[in-house]
């Protein structure tokens, strides 16, 4: 894909732009015992069992997000892209306010209309995280955007969004898997 000024650059947040101490806690539904404390990278490969209850409350904690370590290479990519392109965030987080606060706190040049927190029930997304991220891209397509460069640490997310090229004529999505 040839990048033009119409190309929108989209970045995931956790383990793409910032590495935090936020964990997904896995509890036994019967005993309430903590079974696992997963990093976002661990969660990418976690297979949920019927008796597991997941707790994502660390991802609602603004302080954990603000104390995270920026992934400088990807933050630099975002800053460079913003010089000639619109830039957005598509994250599995559930609270827009904390994401916007973080972006403003570190002065990231992100278009506010291109921030999607796919686990916010008010957004109306459904399915797995990768399916929700695909739905966020579908909303951007409805707004008239058709060319994207997408950075995410999760290959499943990238591949699911890339499906849109086959489903909708004229859509171009260049994907990049990044490592924290």
N, C-alpha and C positions, 0 to 999 in steps of 0.2 A: 504494500500500500504506500502510495506517495502521500506524505503528510502535507495538508494544505491548511490555510488559516481556518477552514471550517472544521478541521479535526478537533474533537474533544478528547482531552486526556483525563482518564479516570483512574483514581488510586484507591485501593483498599486502605484501611487505617491500621488495624492491629497486625503486627509482624510484617507490615509493608512500609509504613511511615514511622511507626513507633513500636518499641518493644516495652511492654509493661510487666508488672508483677501480677496483673489480673489473672485469675484462675477460674476455670469451670469446675465447680465442686460436684462430685457424684456421690449421692447418698443411697443407701439401701432403703427402699420404701417401707419395709417392715421394721427393721431395727433402728432406722434413722442414723445409722453409723456412717461416717465419712469413709467411702471406699477409695476414691481417687481425687486428686487435685490436678487438673489438666491444664497445660498451657494451651494457647490457641493452636499451636503447631501440633500438639498431642491430639487435640480435639478433631483435627482434620482427619485422623485415622481411627478415631474412637468408634467402636461398635456398641451401640446402646442395647442393654438387656432390659427385659420386661420389668424387672424389679428395681431398676435404677431411676432415681429422681435427680434431675440436673438443676443446679443453682448457678445463675449467671450474675449474681449481685455485684461481684467485683467490677463488672463492666459498666455498672451504674455509678461507680465511685469516681467522681471528677478528680479527686486528689491522686488516685492511682494513675489515671491517665496523664495528669500534668507532671507527675514524677517519673514518667517513662523516659526511656532513652531514645532519642531520635535516630532513625536509620538514615544517616547523613547522605549516602549515595542516592537514595530514593527521594529524600526531601529536595536535594539539589536537582534531580530530574524534574520534579514538580515545579520548582521555581523557574527553571529554564523553559519548560513547556509553557508556563503562564505568560512569558514574554510575547508569544505570538498566537496563543490558543486559549480557549476556555478550558478550565480545569475543574474537576469535580471529585467527590468522595462517595464511594458506595461501600458501606460498612455493615457488618452483622450486628453492630450495636443497636440499642433500642431507644436511646434518648438523644434527640437532635440537639437539645440545649447544651449538653456536655461536649458534643462534637464541635459545635460552633464556638463554644468557649475555648476549647483547645486550639482550634484553628486561629482564632483571634489572638490568643495568648502567645503563640509562637509566630504570629504574623505570616501565615500561609496565604498566598494569593489564590483563594478558591472562590469560584462563583457560588454564591449562596443558593441559587436555584438548582444547582447540580450536586446537592448533598442529600444522599438517601441513607436513612438508617432503617435497614430492611426488617428488623425485628420489632419495630414500633407497630403495635396493633392498629394504630390510626392510619398507617400507610396502606393497609389492606392487602399486603403481600401474603402469599401462602406457599406451603411446601417446605422443602429443605432450604438451607441458606443459599445454595447455588441456584435453586429455582427462584428464590426471592430476588437475588441479584440480577438474574436474567429479566425478571419483571421490572426492575428499576431501569434497566437499559431499554426495555420496551416503552417505558414512559418517556425516556429521552427521545426515542424514535418518534413518538407521537408529537413531541415538541419540534420536530423537524431536523434533528441531528441524525446524520447517517454514517459519519466516519468517526471512529474511536481508536484510541490507543489505550489499552487497559493493563494496569499493573496490579497483581495480586499474588500472595504467597501460596494460595491454594489452587492447584491445577484443576480440580473439579469445578471450581467457580469459573475459571478462565474458559474451560472447554464448554461449559453450559452456556455461557454468554456468547461464545463463538458460534454456537448453533444458529444464532439469529441471521448469520450471513446466508445460510442455506434456506432459511425459512422466508426471508424477506429480500426481494431483489433490490440491489443498489446499496445494501448495507455492507460496510467494510469495518472489520474489527481486528486490529493487530494486538495480539496478546503477549504478555511478558510475565513469566513466573519469576518472582524475586525471592530472595532468601534473607532471613533476618540475621 
